[in-house]
Every structure is written in C-alpha cells, then in structure tokens.
Amino acid sequence: MRSSRVSAVVLCLLAVLSAGCTPRTARRGANVLDYLYPEGKVQASADEVRLSLPLRVGVSFAPANGKSPEADVFSEPQKREILTRVAEAFRGTPDVSFVEILPTHNLVAKGGFENLRQIAGMYGVNLVALVSYDQIQFDDQDFSSLLYMTIVGLYLVPADRLETHTLLDASVFEVESRALLFTGSGSSIVKTRATAVDASRELRSDSVAGFEQATADMIANLKITLGVFRENAKKGTVRGIGTPRVQIQTAESSTR
C-alpha cells in the first residue's frame, strides 16, 4: 500500500516534469524613445535652451507602442497615481508655477516631437516629463518545493517561483528646443512564491507592488537630478561643458 502511494507520487512528479519547465514570462511597457524618435534616429537638440520663468510643467506617460498584449494590466488609475507623485516632485520647486497631468490618450504612438509640441501648446506648458515603464514577470516552477509531507503521507503541490522586475524612468524635455534636461529612474524586484492555482492572482499583486516600489525610487532620484539641473542652469548649461547652453528669461525681463 505504501509502495503504491509512493509510486503514484513519483508518476505524478514525472508527469509534471514532462509537461515542461520553461519559465513563463510576461512583459509590458512604453518607451519614450519609441514615441519621440519613431524612425529610430535621435535628432540633435538645439545648441541653446531658453527657459521662460516661471516654468509650466506637464507630466504624462509615454504612449504604449501597441506591441505588448499585457499593457492593459497596468491600469489607468495606477498610472494616474504615479503621475500625481511625479507632479508633486515639481510642485513647491522655485520658479515652477504650474504642473499639469497630461492625459496619455492625447499622445499618439510614434507621434514624435510634433505631437508633443501640440499637446504642450494645448495645455500651455514648456517642459514635459515623460514617464517610461518596463515590467517583466517570470513564472518558474520550483521543483524543489513540489513534494510536501502531510499527516496522511506525501502530497504533490506544485509551487511556482515568481519574480517581477520593474523599471520606471522620467525624462524631462524642453519642448521647443527638444533638449533633454534631466532624468530620474527607479527600479524594483519583487520575489514571491505561489501555487499554480494562485500564481495569476499573486502576479497581479506583485505587479502593483513592483510599480509602487519603483515609483518611490524614481521620485527620490528625480528630486536629486532636478536639484542638480537647477544648479547647472544657474551656471548657464544643461549638464555642464559640452551640453546645450541655458538662457533664463523671467517674465519681468520679457516685458521690458
């Protein structure tokens, strides 16, 4: 009786192994390069950037390129929450008078700077922070955790190792000159375990957690790079020698 039970477990284990152990992956994302440079060539920005103070900033997600069938898993409420936190990073900054969250649906996939200029003009902003994201989830069966001992004997419970890798990046452009002023990035890795039955639900939860952790990291880095940019701009360049010059124009000087 005991040997037959063990044999049954072994047969079940072999059946699971024979079903394949290739990790399953899902990826979703949107990239600012795909949006602004649809031809694949990065055009040189102007040699000089004119910043009219006070600054008016727009924030939005770069539109998805349509290649990711999983893109809709990253919900609009999640995106709105992240954009709100990005906007808060600019609010209260000296020389920033206005921050607006730009609806992503107004940005056309592969629309380039022409589309960005249209949106900036529509909302009256001169700087735009575009957020890119890339999230990859791995679902890998962990065969070292397949067999569990219970009071009635061995019990087969397949367990999956789940990993969620998330990257967020905010790139801030001066629209007219097309100059990249500064960026702030954040990343996270979430590792969990779940049975096959619960794997989908756990992956959804891990996706949310991954974005939350990466957002906190991105905001912290964005505040740092914003401060560095403000110091460089006072010295007359975007990022030091060899980068575009910065000419600062205040509302008072423009009316004289």
C-alpha positions as CSV (number, residue, x, y, z in Angstrom):
1,M,0.0,0.0,0.0
2,R,2.8,2.4,1.0
3,S,4.8,1.5,-2.1
4,S,1.9,2.0,-4.4
5,R,1.3,5.5,-2.9
6,V,5.0,6.4,-3.4
7,S,4.8,5.1,-6.9
8,A,1.8,7.3,-7.6
9,V,3.6,10.3,-6.3
10,V,6.6,9.6,-8.5
11,L,4.4,9.1,-11.5
12,C,2.7,12.5,-10.8
13,L,6.1,14.1,-10.4
14,L,7.3,12.7,-13.7
15,A,4.1,13.9,-15.4
16,V,4.7,17.4,-14.1
17,L,8.4,17.3,-15.2
18,S,7.4,16.0,-18.7
19,A,4.9,18.9,-19.1
20,G,7.9,21.2,-19.4
21,C,9.7,23.5,-17.0
22,T,10.3,26.5,-19.3
23,P,9.7,29.7,-17.3
24,R,6.7,31.7,-18.5
25,T,7.3,35.4,-19.0
26,A,5.0,38.4,-19.5
27,R,6.2,41.9,-20.4
28,R,4.5,45.3,-20.6
29,G,5.9,48.7,-21.2
30,A,6.1,52.0,-23.0
31,N,9.3,53.7,-24.1
32,V,9.9,57.4,-24.6
33,L,12.3,56.7,-27.4
34,D,9.7,54.8,-29.4
35,Y,7.4,57.8,-29.0
36,L,9.8,60.7,-29.7
37,Y,12.0,59.0,-32.3
38,P,9.8,56.7,-34.3
39,E,12.4,56.5,-37.1
40,G,15.0,55.2,-34.6
41,K,17.3,58.2,-35.0
42,V,17.9,60.6,-32.2
43,Q,18.0,64.1,-33.6
44,A,20.3,66.6,-32.2
45,S,18.7,69.2,-29.9
46,A,19.3,72.9,-30.2
47,D,22.6,74.4,-29.0
48,E,20.7,76.7,-26.7
49,V,17.7,76.2,-24.4
50,R,15.6,79.2,-23.4
51,L,13.8,78.8,-20.1
52,S,11.0,81.2,-19.6
53,L,10.4,81.6,-15.9
54,P,8.2,80.8,-14.1
55,L,8.2,77.3,-15.6
56,R,5.0,75.4,-16.5
57,V,5.4,71.6,-16.4
58,G,3.3,68.8,-17.9
59,V,3.7,65.2,-16.9
60,S,2.5,62.1,-18.8
61,F,3.2,58.5,-19.6
62,A,4.8,57.8,-23.0
63,P,2.1,56.0,-25.1
64,A,2.5,52.2,-25.4
65,N,3.7,51.1,-28.8
66,G,0.9,48.6,-29.2
67,K,3.2,45.6,-29.2
68,S,2.6,44.5,-25.7
69,P,-0.7,42.5,-25.2
70,E,-0.2,42.8,-21.4
71,A,-0.1,46.6,-21.4
72,D,-3.7,46.9,-20.1
73,V,-2.7,45.1,-16.9
74,F,-1.1,48.4,-15.9
75,S,-4.3,50.2,-15.1
76,E,-5.1,53.9,-15.7
77,P,-5.7,54.5,-12.0
78,Q,-2.2,53.2,-11.3
79,K,-0.8,55.5,-14.0
80,R,-2.7,58.5,-12.6
81,E,-1.4,57.8,-9.1
82,I,2.2,57.7,-10.3
83,L,1.8,60.8,-12.4
84,T,0.4,62.6,-9.4
85,R,3.5,61.7,-7.4
86,V,5.7,62.9,-10.2
87,A,3.8,66.2,-10.3
88,E,4.2,66.6,-6.6
89,A,8.0,66.4,-7.1
90,F,7.8,69.6,-9.1
91,R,5.3,71.5,-7.0
92,G,6.9,73.8,-4.5
93,T,10.1,74.0,-6.6
94,P,11.3,77.6,-7.0
95,D,10.5,79.0,-10.5
96,V,7.8,76.4,-11.2
97,S,4.4,78.0,-11.2
98,F,2.2,75.3,-12.7
99,V,2.2,71.5,-13.0
100,E,-0.4,69.7,-15.1
101,I,-1.1,65.9,-15.6
102,L,-1.5,65.4,-19.4
103,P,-3.9,62.7,-20.5
104,T,-2.0,59.9,-22.1
105,H,-4.7,59.3,-24.7
106,N,-3.7,62.7,-26.2
107,L,-0.2,61.4,-27.0
108,V,-0.2,59.4,-30.3
109,A,2.1,56.3,-30.5
110,K,5.2,57.3,-32.5
111,G,3.9,60.8,-32.6
112,G,7.3,62.4,-32.1
113,F,8.1,65.9,-31.1
114,E,5.4,67.3,-33.4
115,N,2.7,65.6,-31.3
116,L,4.5,66.6,-28.1
117,R,4.5,70.3,-29.2
118,Q,0.8,70.1,-30.0
119,I,0.0,68.8,-26.5
120,A,2.3,71.3,-24.8
121,G,0.6,74.1,-26.7
122,M,-2.8,72.8,-25.8
123,Y,-2.1,72.8,-22.1
124,G,0.3,75.8,-22.0
125,V,3.4,74.0,-20.7
126,N,7.0,74.5,-21.8
127,L,8.6,71.5,-20.0
128,V,7.2,67.9,-20.3
129,A,8.2,65.0,-18.1
130,L,7.5,61.8,-20.0
131,V,7.5,58.6,-17.9
132,S,8.6,55.3,-19.5
133,Y,8.0,51.9,-17.9
134,D,9.1,48.3,-18.4
135,Q,7.9,45.4,-16.3
136,I,8.8,41.8,-16.8
137,Q,7.3,38.9,-14.8
138,F,8.7,35.4,-14.6
139,D,6.7,32.4,-13.5
140,D,9.1,29.4,-13.0
141,Q,8.1,26.1,-11.4
142,D,10.2,25.3,-8.4
143,F,10.6,21.6,-8.4
144,S,12.5,21.6,-5.1
145,S,9.2,22.6,-3.4
146,L,6.9,20.1,-5.2
147,L,6.6,17.5,-2.5
148,Y,5.1,18.2,0.9
149,M,4.8,15.8,3.8
150,T,1.4,15.7,5.4
151,I,-0.2,13.6,8.2
152,V,-1.5,11.2,5.5
153,G,1.7,10.9,3.6
154,L,3.3,12.7,0.6
155,Y,1.3,15.3,-1.1
156,L,2.1,16.8,-4.5
157,V,1.6,20.6,-4.5
158,P,3.4,22.4,-7.4
159,A,4.9,25.7,-6.3
160,D,6.0,28.5,-8.6
161,R,8.8,31.0,-8.1
162,L,7.6,34.4,-9.2
163,E,9.8,37.4,-10.0
164,T,8.7,40.8,-11.1
165,H,11.3,43.3,-12.4
166,T,10.1,46.9,-12.8
167,L,11.8,49.9,-14.2
168,L,10.4,53.5,-14.3
169,D,12.1,56.5,-15.9
170,A,11.0,60.1,-16.1
171,S,12.7,62.2,-18.9
172,V,12.2,65.9,-18.8
173,F,12.3,67.8,-22.1
174,E,12.2,71.5,-23.0
175,V,9.7,71.2,-25.9
176,E,10.8,73.9,-28.3
177,S,14.5,73.1,-28.3
178,R,13.8,69.3,-27.9
179,A,16.5,69.2,-25.3
180,L,16.6,66.5,-22.6
181,L,17.2,68.5,-19.4
182,F,17.4,65.7,-16.8
183,T,16.1,62.2,-15.9
184,G,15.1,60.3,-12.8
185,S,14.9,56.4,-12.8
186,G,13.6,53.9,-10.3
187,S,13.6,50.1,-10.2
188,S,12.4,47.2,-8.1
189,I,12.5,43.4,-7.9
190,V,9.7,41.5,-6.2
191,K,10.1,37.8,-5.4
192,T,7.3,35.6,-4.2
193,R,6.0,32.0,-4.3
194,A,2.6,30.7,-5.1
195,T,0.8,27.5,-6.1
196,A,-0.2,27.2,-9.8
197,V,-3.8,28.0,-8.9
198,D,-2.8,31.3,-7.1
199,A,0.0,32.3,-9.5
200,S,-2.1,34.7,-11.7
201,R,-3.5,36.5,-8.6
202,E,-0.1,36.7,-7.0
203,L,1.4,38.1,-10.2
204,R,-1.2,40.8,-10.3
205,S,-0.4,41.8,-6.7
206,D,3.3,41.7,-7.4
207,S,2.8,43.9,-10.4
208,V,1.2,46.6,-8.3
209,A,3.9,46.2,-5.6
210,G,6.6,46.5,-8.2
211,F,5.3,49.7,-9.6
212,E,4.9,51.2,-6.1
213,Q,8.5,50.4,-5.1
214,A,9.9,51.6,-8.4
215,T,7.9,54.8,-8.2
216,A,9.3,55.6,-4.7
217,D,12.8,55.0,-6.0
218,M,12.2,57.1,-9.2
219,I,10.7,60.1,-7.2
220,A,13.7,60.2,-4.9
221,N,16.1,60.2,-7.8
222,L,14.1,62.7,-9.8
223,K,14.2,65.2,-6.9
224,I,18.0,64.8,-6.8
225,T,18.5,65.3,-10.6
226,L,16.1,68.3,-10.5
227,G,18.3,70.0,-7.9
228,V,21.4,69.3,-10.0
229,F,19.8,70.7,-13.1
230,R,18.8,73.9,-11.3
231,E,22.4,74.4,-10.2
232,N,23.7,73.7,-13.7
233,A,21.2,76.1,-15.3
234,K,22.3,78.9,-13.0
235,K,25.8,78.4,-14.4
236,G,24.4,78.5,-18.0
237,T,24.4,74.9,-19.2
238,V,22.1,71.9,-19.1
239,R,24.6,69.4,-17.7
240,G,28.0,71.1,-17.9
241,I,30.5,71.8,-20.6
242,G,29.6,70.3,-24.0
243,T,25.9,70.3,-23.3
244,P,23.4,72.9,-24.6
245,R,23.6,76.4,-23.2
246,V,20.8,77.7,-21.0
247,Q,19.4,81.2,-21.3
248,I,17.0,82.1,-18.5
249,Q,14.3,84.6,-19.2
250,T,12.0,85.9,-16.5
251,A,8.5,87.3,-17.0
252,E,9.8,90.7,-15.9
253,S,12.7,90.8,-18.4
254,S,10.4,89.8,-21.2
255,T,8.1,92.7,-20.7
256,R,10.8,95.4,-20.7
